[in-house]
Amino acid sequence: MDAYDASAGEIRVFKANFLWMCKGYYRHNEGYTPDWPGTGDYQGAIVHPQTWPEDLDYANKRVLVIGSGATAATLVPAIADACSHVTLLQRSPTYFFPERNRNDLADTLRALEIDDAWIHEIVRRQVLANQEAFTRRCFEEPETVRRELMDGVRAYLGDDYDVETHFNPRNLPWRQRIAYVPEGDLFHGIAAGKASVVTDEIDRFTKTGVLLKSSAAIDADIIVTATGFHLSAMADVAFEVDGQPLDFADTVTYRGMMFTGAPNLVWVFGYFRASWTLRVDLVADFVCRLLAHMEEKGAREVRVALRPEDEGMAILPWIEPENFNPGYLMRGLHLMPKRGDKPEWRHNQDYWAERKELPQIDLDDAVFIYA
Ligand SMILES: Cc1cc2nc3c(=O)[nH]c(=O)nc-3n(C[C@H](O)[C@H](O)[C@H](O)COP(=O)(O)OP(=O)(O)OC[C@H]3O[C@@H](n4cnc5c(N)ncnc54)[C@H](O)[C@@H]3O)c2cc1C
């Protein structure tokens, strides 16, 4: 791999027998900013959270935050007290999950002086069991969950607040990420009048702020574009195999970890509906097993390939949009590797199944070709 060493200002060459891509799933150097008309007219500062200027002074300023994802939900309560006012402008609402920022079971076990390692294991299992039940309910009784999540917001904002307009998303729950709001911090600012939510669309930027499609205008000294990121398949690295370019969008993924046509390469891609690191652990165990197996066999190369029984298998996009469809994924789906319609040829996003399946992968299955 040729890498540009920015500190030395030179290209460095790295050689390895096995490549483990742990590069996350979005471009770290720049965030996604939609192309709104009139941004050049605006006379205040436009800031993307991914390139937040260290010296940005927002004290006593009117700040407009565009977006209502995890970034906006974290940012708004963090700056609301210092600003004169923060407006969160969203095109469509997001589900939020306000909850206490502590765990009663952990507190009880600590009070009983239970060993820390036990507390960790018990509480971890409780959190996972709760997440599994919640995820299942989002698919089995989505409308009930929708109402419960909206009621959770209403509990902070009161019956007079227009929760139907600002906190009733178009999507069913868990088709995009649900942002956990510790102690309801986002809603305290709204209830206190330090922050407000506007659900509308931007028509264009003006000298003093934005004009909305409803004809309303919002003036602001600073506009923060919490509008998401660029999905990046394989870190935008130009891969070649034996001198031929390799486009990962032309490959089929083996369980979201390996790719047809890409030897000696594993990618870490976590979960959308559970902690990312749960899958990092599983993939790490898989890689250790795979490397040990290669050593045992005296193999220098492993690749995955469709088997005769996979012939004619439907080749589909990385994930079904009905299943999970945030903007960053929909914008970048064409860059992602393909999946098949069999469990082993897809990243199924189901920790509770994979925690049993991945450790049991038969490394001598015909999917793996060693050389
Ligand atoms: C707004 C937001 C909220 C999130 N919230 C949660 C959450 O609550 N829970 C959760 O589990 N997950 C969450 N995630 C997912 C999150 O990305 C992962 O949890 C975690 O950060 C991924 O870790 P990683 O080590 O795989 O990748 P990253 O943390 O993305 O690290 C990748 C590293 O690779 C480097 N890199 C990338 N490309 C190159 C290149 N070409 N050359 C050299 N270096 C490169 C990057 O600079 C970076 O240091 C969130 C993500 C976002 C964007």
The ligand as a Gaussian input file, in Angstrom:
#p B3LYP/6-31G(d) Opt

LIG

0 1
 C      -22.699000      10.685000      14.490000
 C      -22.362000       9.247000      14.776000
 C      -22.847000       8.648000      15.914000
 C      -22.544000       7.329000      16.203000
 N      -23.034000       6.789000      17.359000
 C      -22.730000       5.513000      17.668000
 C      -23.188000       4.932000      18.891000
 O      -23.853000       5.577000      19.692000
 N      -22.870000       3.643000      19.147000
 C      -22.099000       2.920000      18.292000
 O      -21.794000       1.767000      18.589000
 N      -21.668000       3.448000      17.123000
 C      -21.955000       4.713000      16.801000
 N      -21.498000       5.238000      15.615000
 C      -20.791000       4.398000      14.713000
 C      -19.304000       4.652000      14.879000
 O      -18.773000       4.987000      13.637000
 C      -18.593000       3.470000      15.462000
 O      -19.099000       3.159000      16.730000
 C      -17.077000       3.630000      15.642000
 O      -16.603000       4.941000      15.632000
 C      -16.419000       2.924000      14.500000
 O      -15.121000       2.619000      14.920000
 P      -14.060000       2.173000      13.879000
 O      -12.763000       2.040000      14.622000
 O      -14.576000       0.967000      13.127000
 O      -13.975000       3.374000      12.804000
 P      -13.642000       4.921000      13.021000
 O      -13.835000       5.360000      14.428000
 O      -14.381000       5.627000      11.941000
 O      -12.068000       4.960000      12.742000
 C      -11.516000       4.781000      11.447000
 C      -10.097000       5.325000      11.434000
 O       -9.521000       5.047000      10.163000
 C       -8.932000       6.229000       9.647000
 N       -8.972000       6.210000       8.176000
 C      -10.070000       6.125000       7.380000
 N       -9.704000       6.154000       6.076000
 C       -8.362000       6.258000       6.055000
 C       -7.399000       6.321000       4.997000
 N       -7.740000       6.306000       3.696000
 N       -6.088000       6.409000       5.331000
 C       -5.721000       6.428000       6.642000
 N       -6.583000       6.379000       7.679000
 C       -7.885000       6.288000       7.382000
 C       -9.762000       7.353000      10.205000
 O       -9.060000       8.568000      10.209000
 C      -10.060000       6.835000      11.625000
 O       -9.009000       7.147000      12.506000
 C      -21.758000       6.556000      15.313000
 C      -21.264000       7.160000      14.148000
 C      -21.557000       8.492000      13.882000
 C      -20.995000       9.131000      12.641000

